[in-house]
Amino acid sequence: MFKKILIANRGEIALRIIRTCKEMGINTVAVYSTADKDSLHVRFADEAVCIGPPPSRDSYLNIPRIMAAAEITNADAIHPGYGFLSENSKFSAICAEHGVKFIGATPEQIDAMGDKSNAKDTMKRAGVPTIPGSDGLLTDVKTGLKIAKQIGYPVILKATAGGGGRGMRIVWKPEDLEPAWSSAKQEAGAAFGNDGMYLEKYIEEPRHIEIQIAGDQYGKACHLSERDCSIQRRHQKLLEETPSPFMTAELREKMGEAAIKAAQAVKYEGVGTVEFLVDKHRNFYFMEMNTRIQVEHPVTEEVINYDLIKEQIKIAAGIPITGKNYFPAMHAIECRINAEDPYNGFRPSPGKITTLHVPGGHGVRVDSHIYAGYVIPSNYDSMIAKLITIAQTREEAINTMERALSEFVVEGVKTTIPFHQQLMRNEEFRKGNYTTKFLETFQLEE
């Protein structure tokens, strides 16, 4: 087992990893930018190294500085968390070259699944259902028009290196495809340095349902059931739950088998997530694979009583998994609490937290790095906490969430707590009747 792990991340996920390491008897190293010098992950780690100024490119994305921190602290492994360098194959390769274990996928696995076009081809060969569309990248707009005519409108253009909805355009009729192609390529090139595009059939009224998987270094893989991530705003998840209210036992079995096929196709090592779009007829299609821990991993942990961070570390240390599939025994919901103003277009609201009261009680978990007096920097993602509730039934989990949200007091900045409170009271949400388009018609009351 590892003696010392450097956490190449910040905020709540860095603190989350530190907690598991302490329970496993593993020493920890925090890295931090000058903006995070007062963050809790810096305070609770055994050692801490400042790696640069606030901009991510000069700190949390600066591979030489992170590797230097690992060298001077004699860390024998690096956990990248999520975001930042967690799916960077170059970083994974550099760690291997320097004899430091990257707690995550290998460079080959990251590359195989990181490019969406290549990933789709890999999934087709593995027998995983994929959305009809172009075979690989589109070479020109004329080819796109031809394919769109064959599979039928609406279609969606996607950047092969995309994420967060950038480089993505829905096209409803032929005359709109060429301008959408031009703008999507331009946006993708600016955002990712790669303007490669592919085209797919646009799935109407879709659910976004993902399957948590784990694979070891010996070719064994298993699934740990699903999460429904359909409550989204501009392709950014705001709430996740498991089990999905849309799921059936038959569909869970089929999607679980497909996710295992996906993992085995790339000989996946670590924990990861296979994401699917599911249409209203419960047909499901591979969307992408995230080769890292997910923000929403706590809901899975709570319903199967399983520490996914610990499993990541054990797999990286060469410990084989059992290969057993896991199924939800409880119901869990996660609300992402962001420092944003839901009444003002979800505008980020950085600043000093003057008052804080975190909810508690039976069936409540809070993953957060904030405290009264903490200054939320403007340089990073606006998520400040994850509020998770766990109960025997979905209705009870929602009721517990309502209660917990009413106790959650954050003053000094705006947060998304009021949005989540209204969501919990929404009749259609309570019935489980929602798709990825739900928030397009959701009206936030003043």
Number of C-alpha atoms within 10 A of each C-alpha: 13 17 14 20 27 31 28 27 26 25 22 23 23 27 24 17 24 27 18 16 21 14 10 14 12 16 18 25 26 27 28 27 20 14 18 20 15 14 22 20 28 23 13 17 22 15 14 20 20 18 22 19 15 18 16 14 12 14 22 24 20 18 19 13 18 23 20 13 21 26 13 9 17 15 22 19 24 25 24 27 25 19 16 16 19 24 24 19 19 16 22 24 16 17 20 15 10 12 11 21 23 24 27 27 26 24 18 16 19 24 18 20 24 21 17 24 24 17 22 24 16 17 23 15 11 16 12 21 18 18 18 17 20 21 14 17 17 17 11 11 16 12 13 25 16 13 21 25 14 11 15 17 18 17 26 21 25 27 27 24 20 22 16 11 13 19 28 24 21 18 21 15 14 16 10 11 21 16 12 19 23 12 14 22 22 15 18 23 17 13 15 16 11 17 20 22 27 21 29 23 20 21 18 15 15 21 24 23 27 27 24 26 26 26 27 25 17 14 16 19 27 24 27 23 24 27 26 24 23 26 22 18 16 12 14 13 18 21 21 27 27 26 26 24 17 16 16 12 7 9 15 17 13 12 27 24 16 24 30 23 18 28 30 17 18 18 20 27 27 28 30 26 25 25 24 26 23 25 16 13 8 14 13 25 21 24 20 22 25 20 27 22 22 17 17 22 18 26 27 29 16 23 23 16 14 14 14 23 25 16 19 24 27 18 22 24 16 13 15 17 19 11 14 12 15 19 16 18 15 19 25 31 31 25 23 24 23 22 25 21 18 18 15 9 8 16 14 19 18 20 16 16 18 14 14 16 12 17 17 15 10 9 17 19 20 18 17 20 19 19 17 14 14 18 19 22 15 15 11 14 13 19 19 18 20 23 25 26 31 25 22 13 14 23 13 16 23 22 17 22 27 18 17 23 20 13 13 16 14 19 14 16 18 22 27 19 23 18 18 21 17 14 21 17 13 13 10 12 16 16 11 12 11 18 22 20 18 16 16 10 7 11 11 13 8 5
